[in-house]
């Protein structure tokens, strides 16, 4: 039974000197029975984990049990190196004589590598959510400060803040789907157009681009301002194309107004607020706005994170 279970089983004296190891240990680590005896088994423990393992053995006799998580060396089996160390949970308890003194320790090491990776991913996710929370509060503060400088009535404040918070909520809905994988640029654009009941863009093409969360949040708000400006100016024919290099993203945004649209352009606010602050300051992007008759073109060139 010992030789058939999916664990690495071993036996040692009270000092941690191994006197026997199961075939599973030899098959996994590549250590022969002779090499694992005594303290030879420590050679299979990751160098960074050996001292912790020694300390755990020193405390085991006092505590009456051994419990430690460490990395063990894996013998390559397919001719490739791969991951040479996997995380294991090692547990052991002593067999005691008639006087209660420990004579022999029996232990096993269980593969917990997948669980360890899951814990690491969970930790990264928690840190990412905390970062997002801080960033969102900073964005909200910026929105409130801007509206305080320009609003005339309480209704202006409510409309401005509510509109931007709704945009943030849409972006966060996409971010929360896969917080560590980023957000697709195409999804950001489609969500904003859909939120303002605009028709499908006449052109929406470019290579697949997934933006890191911190970039997607800021670019998403900039896209919101672009779409909102188009709506206010009666521009309902949108086209967006983009190209990428290893270091930059270039987005070309084109709008055209209906024939009966009133051309009271919001371009000044658009350039001053969104392009100069959101793009230039938050994303280190360069933006160029060109308006001709009933058409507007915005070219955004921004660096991509590594």
SERO-4910 file (N, C-alpha, C, O; in steps of 0.05 Angstrom, whole numbers):
BEGIN
 pado doro    nc1    nc2    nc3   cac1   cac2   cac3    cc1    cc2    cc3    oc1    oc2    oc3
  Unk    A     17    -24      0      0      0      0     17     25      0     12     44    -15
  Unk    A     39     25     16     57     48     18     69     55     -9     72     78    -16
  Unk    A     76     34    -24     89     38    -49     70     44    -72     79     49    -95
  Unk    A     44     45    -67     25     50    -89     10     77    -86     -2     86   -105
  Unk    A     12     89    -62     -2    115    -59     13    137    -73     38    135    -76
  Unk    A     -1    159    -81     12    180    -96     26    200    -77     22    225    -80
  Unk    A     42    191    -59     57    208    -41     86    197    -39     91    174    -45
  Unk    A    104    215    -31    132    207    -26    134    199      4    131    217     21
  Unk    A    138    174     10    138    164     37    166    158     46    183    149     31
  Unk    A    171    163     72    198    159     83    198    153    112    177    156    126
  Unk    A    220    145    123    223    137    151    250    148    161    270    147    146
  Unk    A    250    159    185    275    170    196    278    166    226    259    157    239
  Unk    A    302    171    236    305    170    265    297    198    277    292    216    261
  Unk    A    296    202    303    287    227    315    304    251    307    296    274    312
  Unk    A    328    247    296    345    269    289    341    278    260    354    297    250
  Unk    A    323    265    246    318    272    218    336    258    199    336    264    175
  Unk    A    351    237    208    367    221    190    349    199    178    338    182    192
  Unk    A    347    200    152    329    181    139    342    153    139    366    150    135
  Unk    A    325    133    144    334    106    143    320     90    121    328     67    115
  Unk    A    300    102    109    286     89     86    270    109     71    258    127     83
  Unk    A    269    106     44    251    123     28    237    105      7    249     86     -2
  Unk    A    213    112      1    197     95    -17    206     98    -45    220    117    -52
  Unk    A    198     79    -63    206     82    -91    195    107   -104    207    117   -123
  Unk    A    173    118    -93    162    143   -105    182    166   -101    185    183   -119
  Unk    A    196    166    -78    216    187    -73    239    185    -94    247    205   -106
  Unk    A    248    161    -98    270    157   -117    262    164   -145    277    176   -160
  Unk    A    237    157   -152    227    162   -180    224    192   -184    229    202   -206
  Unk    A    215    207   -164    211    235   -167    236    251   -167    241    268   -184
  Unk    A    253    246   -147    277    262   -143    301    252   -158    320    267   -163
  Unk    A    301    226   -165    324    215   -178    345    205   -158    367    196   -167
  Unk    A    340    208   -132    359    199   -112    357    169   -108    335    158   -105
  Unk    A    379    156   -107    380    128   -101    375    124    -71    378    144    -56
  Unk    A    366    100    -62    362     96    -33    387    104    -16    384    115      6
  Unk    A    410     98    -26    434    105    -11    438    135     -9    447    144     12
  Unk    A    432    150    -30    436    179    -29    417    193    -11    424    214      1
  Unk    A    393    183     -8    373    196      9    376    190     39    365    204     55
  Unk    A    392    169     46    395    162     74    411    184     89    425    200     76
  Unk    A    409    183    115    421    204    131    408    231    125    384    233    124
  Unk    A    425    251    120    414    277    112    417    282     82    415    305     72
  Unk    A    423    260     67    425    263     38    400    273     25    401    285      4
  Unk    A    377    267     37    351    276     25    349    306     23    334    317      7
  Unk    A    364    321     40    364    350     39    374    361     13    367    383      5
  Unk    A    390    345     -2    400    354    -28    377    357    -47    380    372    -67
  Unk    A    355    344    -43    332    346    -61    314    370    -54    297    377    -69
  Unk    A    319    383    -31    304    406    -23    316    431    -36    341    433    -38
  Unk    A    300    449    -45    310    474    -58    329    488    -39    324    490    -15
  Unk    A    352    498    -49    371    511    -32    360    533    -14    368    537      9
  Unk    A    340    548    -24    328    569     -9    310    559     14    304    574     32
  Unk    A    302    534     13    284    522     33    298    504     53    285    494     72
  Unk    A    324    499     49    337    479     66    339    488     94    335    472    113
  Unk    A    346    513     99    349    522    127    323    521    142    322    513    165
  Unk    A    301    529    128    275    527    141    268    498    147    256    492    168
  Unk    A    276    480    129    270    451    134    286    441    158    275    426    174
  Unk    A    311    449    160    327    441    183    315    451    209    313    436    229
  Unk    A    306    476    209    294    487    233    268    473    240    262    470    264
  Unk    A    253    465    220    228    451    225    234    424    238    219    416    256
  Unk    A    255    410    230    263    385    243    272    389    271    266    373    289
  Unk    A    286    411    276    296    417    303    272    422    322    274    415    346
  Unk    A    251    434    312    228    439    329    208    416    330    190    415    347
  Unk    A    212    396    312    192    374    311    191    357    336    170    350    345
  Unk    A    214    351    348    214    335    372    200    349    395    187    336    412
  Unk    A    202    376    396    189    391    417    159    392    412    143    391    431
  Unk    A    151    396    387    123    398    381    108    371    378     84    370    381
  Unk    A    124    350    373    112    324    370    103    318    341     90    298    337
  Unk    A    108    336    323    101    331    295    118    349    277    129    369    286
  Unk    A    120    341    252    135    357    232    115    367    211     99    351    201
  Unk    A    116    393    204     98    404    184    113    427    170    120    446    183
  Unk    A    117    424    144    131    445    129    123    443    100    117    422     89
  Unk    A    123    466     87    119    467     58    145    476     45    156    497     53
  Unk    A    155    461     27    181    468     14    181    456    -14    163    441    -22
  Unk    A    201    464    -30    204    455    -57    223    432    -59    245    432    -47
  Unk    A    215    412    -75    232    388    -78    240    386   -108    224    392   -126
  Unk    A    264    377   -112    275    374   -139    261    351   -154    257    329   -143
  Unk    A    254    357   -179    241    337   -195    261    328   -217    273    344   -231
  Unk    A    264    301   -219    281    290   -240    267    293   -267    245    283   -269
  Unk    A    280    306   -287    267    308   -313    262    280   -324    278    262   -323
  Unk    A    238    277   -336    230    250   -346    226    250   -376    224    229   -388
  Unk    A    225    274   -388    219    275   -417    242    287   -433    239    294   -456
  Unk    A    266    288   -421    289    299   -435    291    329   -434    311    340   -445
  Unk    A    272    342   -422    273    372   -420    275    379   -391    267    364   -373
  Unk    A    285    403   -386    289    412   -359    262    419   -345    256    408   -324
  Unk    A    246    436   -358    220    443   -346    224    456   -319    244    468   -313
  Unk    A    203    454   -303    205    465   -275    218    444   -258    207    423   -253
  Unk    A    243    450   -249    258    430   -234    250    427   -205    257    408   -192
  Unk    A    234    446   -195    225    445   -167    195    449   -165    184    467   -177
  Unk    A    182    431   -149    154    433   -144    149    436   -114    165    426    -98
  Unk    A    128    449   -107    121    452    -79    108    427    -68     90    415    -80
  Unk    A    117    419    -44    107    396    -30    100    404     -1    113    421     11
  Unk    A     80    390     10     74    392     38     84    367     52     75    345     46
  Unk    A    103    371     70    116    348     84    105    347    112    107    366    127
  Unk    A     95    323    120     84    319    147     96    293    158    101    274    143
  Unk    A    100    293    184    111    268    197    103    268    226    100    289    239
  Unk    A    100    244    237     95    240    266    111    216    275    118    199    260
  Unk    A    118    215    301    136    194    311    120    170    321     97    171    330
  Unk    A    134    147    319    125    122    332    139    121    359    163    124    360
  Unk    A    124    118    381    135    119    407    136     92    420    120     74    415
  Unk    A    156     89    438    159     63    452    141     63    476    124     81    480
  Unk    A    143     42    492    126     39    515    128     61    535    109     66    550
  Unk    A    151     75    536    154     97    555    147    124    542    150    145    555
  Unk    A    136    124    518    128    148    505    150    163    490    145    186    481
  Unk    A    173    151    488    195    165    474    194    159    445    189    136    437
  Unk    A    198    179    428    197    175    399    221    158    390    244    164    397
  Unk    A    216    138    375    237    120    365    242    123    335    264    124    326
  Unk    A    220    124    320    221    126    291    200    145    281    177    145    291
  Unk    A    208    161    262    189    180    250    180    170    223    196    160    207
  Unk    A    154    171    218    143    164    192    131    189    179    115    203    192
  Unk    A    138    194    154    127    218    141    121    214    112    128    194    100
  Unk    A    108    234    101    102    234     72    103    263     62     99    282     76
  Unk    A    109    265     36    110    291     22     89    290      0     90    272    -17
  Unk    A     71    310      1     48    310    -18     51    334    -37     57    356    -28
  Unk    A     47    329    -62     49    349    -83     27    370    -79      3    363    -81
  Unk    A     34    395    -74     15    417    -71     22    440    -90     14    463    -86
  Unk    A     36    433   -112     46    455   -130     22    470   -142     23    495   -143
  Unk    A      2    456   -151    -21    470   -163    -35    488   -143    -43    510   -149
  Unk    A    -37    479   -118    -49    495    -97    -32    519    -91    -43    541    -87
  Unk    A     -6    516    -91     12    539    -86     10    560   -108      9    583   -102
  Unk    A      8    551   -133      5    570   -155    -22    585   -152    -24    608   -159
  Unk    A    -42    570   -143    -69    583   -139    -67    604   -117    -79    626   -120
  Unk    A    -53    598    -96    -49    618    -75    -35    643    -85    -43    665    -79
  Unk    A    -14    639   -101      1    661   -111    -17    678   -129    -16    703   -128
  Unk    A    -33    665   -146    -51    680   -164    -72    695   -147    -79    718   -154
  Unk    A    -81    683   -126   -101    697   -109    -88    721    -96   -101    742    -93
  Unk    A    -63    719    -87    -49    741    -75    -46    764    -95    -50    787    -88
  Unk    A    -38    757   -120    -35    777   -140    -62    791   -146    -63    815   -150
  Unk    A    -83    775   -146   -110    785   -152   -118    805   -130   -129    826   -136
  Unk    A   -113    798   -105   -120    816    -83   -105    842    -85   -116    864    -82
  Unk    A    -79    840    -91    -63    865    -95    -73    881   -118    -74    906   -116
  Unk    A    -81    868   -140    -92    882   -163   -118    896   -156   -122    919   -164
  Unk    A   -135    883   -141   -161    895   -134   -156    919   -115   -170    939   -117
  Unk    A   -137    916    -97   -131    939    -80   -120    962    -96   -128    985    -91
  Unk    A   -103    957   -115    -93    978   -132   -115    991   -148   -116   1016   -150
  Unk    A   -133    975   -159   -155    986   -174   -172   1004   -156   -181   1025   -165
  Unk    A   -177    995   -132   -193   1012   -114   -180   1039   -109   -194   1059   -109
  Unk    A   -154   1039   -104   -140   1064   -100   -141   1082   -125   -146   1106   -123
  Unk    A   -137   1070   -148   -138   1085   -173   -165   1096   -178   -168   1119   -187
  Unk    A   -186   1080   -173   -213   1090   -178   -220   1114   -160   -233   1133   -169
  Unk    A   -211   1113   -135   -216   1135   -117   -202   1160   -127   -213   1182   -126
  Unk    A   -177   1157   -137   -163   1179   -148   -177   1191   -172   -178   1216   -175
  Unk    A   -188   1174   -190   -202   1183   -213   -227   1199   -205   -233   1220   -216
  Unk    A   -242   1188   -185   -266   1201   -176   -259   1229   -164   -274   1248   -169
  Unk    A   -238   1230   -149   -230   1256   -138   -224   1276   -161   -232   1299   -159
  Unk    A   -210   1266   -182   -205   1284   -205   -230   1293   -219   -232   1316   -226
  Unk    A   -249   1275   -222   -275   1282   -234   -289   1304   -218   -299   1323   -229
  Unk    A   -290   1300   -192   -304   1319   -174   -290   1346   -176   -303   1367   -176
  Unk    A   -263   1347   -176   -249   1372   -177   -254   1387   -203   -258   1411   -203
  Unk    A   -255   1372   -225   -259   1384   -251   -287   1396   -253   -291   1418   -263
  Unk    A   -307   1381   -244   -335   1391   -245   -339   1415   -227   -355   1432   -232
  Unk    A   -324   1415   -204   -326   1438   -186   -316   1463   -199   -326   1485   -192
  Unk    A   -297   1461   -217   -286   1484   -230   -304   1495   -253   -302   1518   -260
  Unk    A   -321   1478   -264   -336   1486   -288   -366   1486   -285   -380   1500   -300
  Unk    A   -377   1471   -266   -406   1469   -263   -418   1495   -254   -406   1510   -238
  Unk    A   -442   1500   -264   -457   1524   -256   -480   1518   -237   -485   1533   -218
  Unk    A   -493   1496   -242   -516   1488   -225   -511   1460   -213   -493   1445   -221
  Unk    A   -528   1453   -193   -526   1427   -181   -532   1405   -201   -521   1383   -200
  Unk    A   -551   1411   -220   -557   1391   -241   -533   1386   -258   -529   1363   -267
  Unk    A   -517   1406   -264   -492   1402   -279   -474   1382   -265   -462   1364   -277
  Unk    A   -471   1386   -239   -454   1369   -223   -464   1340   -224   -448   1321   -229
  Unk    A   -489   1336   -220   -501   1309   -219   -497   1296   -247   -489   1273   -248
  Unk    A   -503   1310   -268   -502   1299   -294   -473   1291   -301   -468   1270   -312
  Unk    A   -454   1309   -295   -426   1304   -302   -415   1280   -287   -404   1262   -299
  Unk    A   -419   1281   -261   -408   1259   -244   -422   1232   -250   -409   1212   -253
  Unk    A   -448   1233   -253   -463   1208   -259   -454   1196   -285   -451   1171   -287
  Unk    A   -450   1212   -305   -442   1202   -331   -414   1189   -330   -411   1167   -341
  Unk    A   -395   1202   -316   -368   1190   -315   -367   1165   -297   -353   1147   -302
  Unk    A   -383   1165   -275   -384   1141   -258   -396   1118   -273   -388   1095   -270
  Unk    A   -416   1123   -290   -427   1102   -307   -406   1090   -326   -405   1066   -330
  Unk    A   -390   1108   -337   -368   1098   -354   -348   1082   -339   -339   1061   -348
  Unk    A   -341   1091   -315   -323   1075   -298   -334   1048   -291   -320   1028   -291
  Unk    A   -360   1047   -286   -373   1021   -280   -372   1002   -303   -367    978   -299
  Unk    A   -375   1012   -328   -373    995   -351   -345    984   -354   -341    960   -360
  Unk    A   -326   1001   -350   -298    992   -352   -292    971   -331   -279    951   -337
  Unk    A   -301    976   -306   -295    957   -285   -309    930   -289   -299    910   -281
  Unk    A   -332    931   -303   -346    906   -309   -329    888   -327   -328    864   -323
  Unk    A   -315    901   -346   -297    886   -364   -271    877   -349   -262    855   -352
  Unk    A   -261    895   -333   -236    889   -318   -240    866   -299   -223    849   -297
  Unk    A   -263    864   -286   -268    843   -266   -271    816   -278   -270    796   -264
  Unk    A   -276    814   -305   -278    788   -317   -252    772   -315   -252    749   -308
  Unk    A   -230    785   -322   -204    773   -321   -184    794   -311   -169    805   -328
  Unk    A   -183    800   -285   -167    822   -276   -138    820   -282   -124    841   -286
  Unk    A   -127    796   -284    -99    793   -290    -92    791   -320    -69    792   -327
  Unk    A   -113    788   -336   -109    784   -365   -112    810   -381   -104    811   -404
  Unk    A   -122    831   -368   -126    856   -383   -152    857   -398   -169    839   -396
  Unk    A   -156    878   -414   -181    883   -428   -175    887   -457   -155    901   -464
  Unk    A   -191    876   -474   -188    879   -503   -196    907   -512   -217    917   -504
  Unk    A   -179    920   -529   -185    947   -538   -212    947   -553   -227    966   -550
  Unk    A   -217    927   -570   -242    927   -585   -266    927   -566   -286    939   -573
  Unk    A   -264    913   -544   -286    911   -525   -291    939   -513   -314    947   -509
  Unk    A   -270    953   -506   -273    980   -494   -289    998   -514   -307   1012   -505
  Unk    A   -281    997   -539   -294   1014   -559   -323   1007   -563   -341   1024   -563
  Unk    A   -328    981   -566   -356    972   -570   -374    978   -547   -397    986   -550
  Unk    A   -364    975   -522   -380    981   -498   -388   1010   -498   -411   1016   -491
  Unk    A   -370   1028   -504   -377   1057   -503   -397   1064   -525   -416   1079   -520
  Unk    A   -393   1054   -549   -412   1059   -570   -440   1049   -563   -460   1062   -568
  Unk    A   -441   1025   -552   -466   1012   -545   -480   1028   -522   -504   1031   -522
  Unk    A   -464   1038   -503   -475   1052   -480   -489   1078   -489   -508   1087   -476
  Unk    A   -480   1089   -511   -492   1114   -521   -511   1109   -545   -518   1128   -559
  Unk    A   -519   1084   -548   -538   1076   -569   -529   1085   -597   -546   1091   -614
  Unk    A   -503   1085   -602   -493   1091   -628   -493   1066   -645   -489   1044   -634
  Unk    A   -496   1068   -671   -495   1044   -688   -468   1031   -689   -448   1043   -680
  Unk    A   -467   1007   -699   -442    993   -703   -423   1010   -719   -431   1023   -739
  Unk    A   -397   1011   -712   -379   1027   -727   -376   1017   -756   -378    993   -761
  Unk    A   -372   1036   -774   -369   1028   -802   -343   1013   -806   -340    997   -825
  Unk    A   -324   1017   -788   -298   1003   -789   -288   1000   -761   -286   1020   -746
  Unk    A   -280    976   -754   -268    971   -728   -248    949   -731   -254    925   -728
  Unk    A   -224    957   -738   -204    937   -746   -177    943   -733   -170    966   -728
  Unk    A   -162    922   -728   -135    924   -717   -127    898   -705   -143    880   -702
  Unk    A   -101    895   -700    -92    869   -688   -103    866   -660   -109    886   -647
  Unk    A   -105    841   -650   -114    837   -622    -96    852   -602    -72    848   -603
  Unk    A   -108    868   -585    -93    882   -565   -107    879   -538   -131    886   -535
  Unk    A    -93    869   -518   -104    867   -491    -88    887   -474    -63    884   -471
  Unk    A   -102    906   -463    -89    927   -448    -88    920   -418   -108    910   -407
  Unk    A    -66    925   -405    -65    921   -376    -87    937   -363    -96    958   -373
  Unk    A    -95    929   -339   -118    941   -326   -114    971   -322   -132    987   -328
  Unk    A    -90    979   -313    -86   1008   -307    -88   1025   -333    -96   1048   -332
  Unk    A    -80   1013   -355    -82   1027   -381   -110   1027   -391   -120   1047   -401
  Unk    A   -124   1004   -389   -151   1002   -398   -170   1021   -384   -187   1033   -396
  Unk    A   -166   1024   -358   -182   1043   -342   -180   1071   -353   -200   1085   -356
  Unk    A   -156   1080   -358   -152   1108   -366   -160   1112   -395   -173   1132   -402
  Unk    A   -152   1093   -413   -160   1096   -441   -190   1093   -444   -202   1106   -461
  Unk    A   -203   1076   -427   -232   1073   -428   -246   1099   -423   -266   1106   -436
  Unk    A   -236   1115   -403   -248   1141   -397   -243   1161   -420   -261   1177   -426
  Unk    A   -220   1159   -432   -214   1176   -455   -233   1169   -478   -244   1187   -492
  Unk    A   -237   1144   -483   -256   1135   -504   -284   1145   -498   -299   1153   -516
  Unk    A   -291   1145   -472   -318   1155   -464   -321   1184   -472   -341   1192   -483
  Unk    A   -300   1200   -467   -301   1228   -474   -303   1232   -505   -317   1249   -514
  Unk    A   -289   1215   -519   -290   1216   -549   -319   1210   -558   -330   1225   -574
  Unk    A   -331   1189   -548   -358   1182   -556   -378   1203   -547   -396   1210   -562
  Unk    A   -375   1213   -523   -393   1233   -513   -392   1259   -530   -412   1271   -536
  Unk    A   -368   1266   -537   -364   1289   -554   -377   1285   -582   -389   1303   -593
  Unk    A   -375   1261   -592   -388   1254   -618   -418   1257   -615   -431   1267   -633
  Unk    A   -429   1247   -593   -458   1248   -589   -467   1277   -588   -487   1285   -600
  Unk    A   -453   1293   -572   -461   1321   -569   -459   1337   -595   -475   1356   -599
  Unk    A   -441   1329   -613   -438   1343   -638   -454   1331   -661   -453   1339   -684
  Unk    A   -470   1310   -654   -486   1297   -674   -471   1279   -693   -480   1274   -715
  Unk    A   -448   1270   -684   -432   1252   -701   -440   1223   -694   -435   1214   -672
  Unk    A   -453   1210   -713   -462   1183   -708   -450   1162   -726   -459   1139   -727
  Unk    A   -431   1170   -742   -417   1151   -759   -388   1149   -751   -372   1167   -756
  Unk    A   -382   1127   -737   -356   1124   -724   -340   1102   -738   -351   1082   -747
  Unk    A   -315   1107   -740   -296   1086   -750   -271   1087   -733   -261   1109   -726
  Unk    A   -261   1064   -726   -236   1063   -709   -218   1042   -720   -227   1019   -724
  Unk    A   -193   1049   -724   -173   1029   -733   -148   1034   -716   -144   1056   -706
  Unk    A   -132   1013   -713   -108   1016   -697    -87    997   -707    -92    976   -719
  Unk    A    -62   1005   -702    -39    989   -708    -21    988   -684    -23   1005   -666
  Unk    A     -3    969   -683     15    967   -660     44    962   -670     48    951   -691
  Unk    A     62    970   -653     90    962   -655     97    950   -628     80    950   -610
  Unk    A    121    939   -626    128    927   -600    126    947   -576    124    938   -553
  Unk    A    126    973   -582    127    992   -560    104   1012   -560     99   1025   -540
  Unk    A     88   1014   -582     67   1035   -584     42   1024   -596     41   1005   -612
  Unk    A     20   1038   -589     -6   1034   -601    -14   1060   -615    -12   1081   -603
  Unk    A    -23   1058   -640    -33   1081   -654    -62   1076   -661    -69   1057   -676
  Unk    A    -80   1093   -650   -109   1090   -654   -118   1114   -671   -113   1137   -664
  Unk    A   -132   1108   -693   -144   1129   -710   -174   1128   -707   -187   1108   -713
  Unk    A   -185   1150   -696   -214   1152   -690   -226   1172   -710   -218   1195   -710
  Unk    A   -246   1164   -725   -258   1181   -745   -289   1183   -739   -302   1164   -734
  Unk    A   -299   1208   -741   -327   1213   -737   -338   1230   -761   -323   1245   -773
  Unk    A   -364   1226   -766   -377   1242   -787   -405   1248   -777   -419   1230   -767
  Unk    A   -414   1273   -781   -440   1282   -771   -462   1275   -792   -456   1273   -815
  Unk    A   -486   1274   -782   -509   1272   -799   -512   1298   -815   -501   1319   -806
  Unk    A   -526   1297   -837   -529   1322   -853   -545   1343   -838   -541   1367   -842
  Unk    A   -564   1334   -821   -581   1353   -807   -570   1361   -780   -584   1374   -764
  Unk    A   -545   1352   -773   -535   1357   -747   -527   1386   -744   -517   1399   -763
  Unk    A   -531   1397   -720   -523   1424   -714   -494   1424   -706   -486   1410   -686
  Unk    A   -477   1438   -720   -448   1436   -715   -438   1456   -694   -424   1476   -701
  Unk    A   -446   1452   -669   -436   1467   -647   -414   1450   -634   -420   1434   -616
  Unk    A   -390   1452   -643   -369   1433   -636   -361   1436   -607   -360   1458   -596
  Unk    A   -356   1413   -594   -345   1412   -567   -315   1407   -568   -304   1398   -549
  Unk    A   -303   1412   -591   -275   1406   -595   -257   1419   -575   -237   1407   -567
  Unk    A   -263   1444   -567   -245   1458   -548   -244   1443   -522   -222   1438   -511
  Unk    A   -267   1436   -511   -267   1420   -486   -254   1393   -490   -239   1384   -472
  Unk    A   -260   1381   -513   -248   1355   -519   -218   1356   -518   -205   1339   -505
  Unk    A   -206   1375   -532   -177   1377   -533   -165   1385   -506   -146   1373   -496
  Unk    A   -178   1405   -494   -166   1415   -469   -168   1396   -446   -149   1392   -431
  Unk    A   -191   1383   -443   -195   1366   -420   -186   1337   -424   -169   1327   -409
  Unk    A   -198   1324   -444   -192   1296   -448   -164   1291   -460   -149   1275   -449
  Unk    A   -158   1305   -482   -133   1298   -495   -109   1307   -478    -90   1292   -475
  Unk    A   -110   1332   -468    -87   1342   -454    -83   1328   -427    -60   1322   -419
  Unk    A   -105   1323   -412   -102   1311   -386   -103   1281   -386    -83   1268   -379
  Unk    A   -125   1270   -396   -128   1241   -395   -107   1226   -411    -95   1207   -402
  Unk    A   -102   1236   -435    -84   1222   -453    -55   1230   -448    -38   1213   -442
  Unk    A    -49   1255   -449    -21   1264   -447    -11   1260   -418     12   1250   -415
  Unk    A    -27   1266   -398    -17   1264   -371    -19   1235   -360      1   1225   -350
  Unk    A    -42   1222   -363    -46   1196   -352    -33   1174   -367    -23   1154   -356
  Unk    A    -32   1176   -394    -22   1154   -411      3   1162   -427     13   1145   -442
  Unk    A     14   1185   -423     38   1195   -437     33   1191   -467     52   1184   -482
  Unk    A      9   1198   -476      2   1194   -504      2   1221   -519     -1   1242   -507
  Unk    A      7   1220   -545      6   1243   -562    -20   1241   -578    -26   1221   -591
  Unk    A    -35   1263   -579    -61   1263   -593    -62   1286   -613    -54   1308   -606
  Unk    A    -73   1281   -636    -77   1301   -657   -106   1302   -665   -117   1281   -673
  Unk    A   -118   1325   -664   -146   1328   -672   -148   1344   -698   -137   1366   -700
  Unk    A   -162   1333   -718   -166   1348   -743   -196   1349   -749   -209   1328   -749
  Unk    A   -207   1373   -753   -235   1376   -759   -238   1389   -786   -227   1410   -792
  Unk    A   -254   1377   -803   -259   1387   -830   -289   1385   -836   -300   1363   -839
  Unk    A   -302   1407   -837   -331   1407   -842   -346   1391   -821   -346   1397   -797
  Unk    A   -358   1369   -830   -374   1352   -812   -358   1328   -802   -370   1309   -792
  Unk    A   -333   1328   -806   -316   1305   -799   -295   1313   -778   -285   1335   -778
  Unk    A   -289   1294   -761   -268   1298   -741   -251   1272   -740   -261   1250   -742
  Unk    A   -225   1276   -739   -207   1254   -737   -188   1259   -713   -177   1280   -710
  Unk    A   -186   1238   -697   -168   1239   -673   -148   1216   -676   -155   1193   -679
  Unk    A   -123   1223   -675   -102   1203   -676    -88   1203   -649    -77   1223   -640
  Unk    A    -87   1180   -637    -75   1176   -610    -52   1157   -613    -56   1134   -622
  Unk    A    -29   1165   -605     -5   1148   -604      4   1146   -576     11   1166   -563
  Unk    A      4   1122   -565     11   1118   -536     30   1095   -533     29   1076   -548
  Unk    A     47   1097   -513     66   1075   -508     51   1051   -496     32   1054   -480
  Unk    A     60   1028   -503     49   1003   -491     68    993   -469     92    994   -473
  Unk    A     57    984   -447     74    972   -426     88    948   -437     79    935   -455
  Unk    A    111    941   -425    125    917   -433    109    893   -427    117    870   -433
***
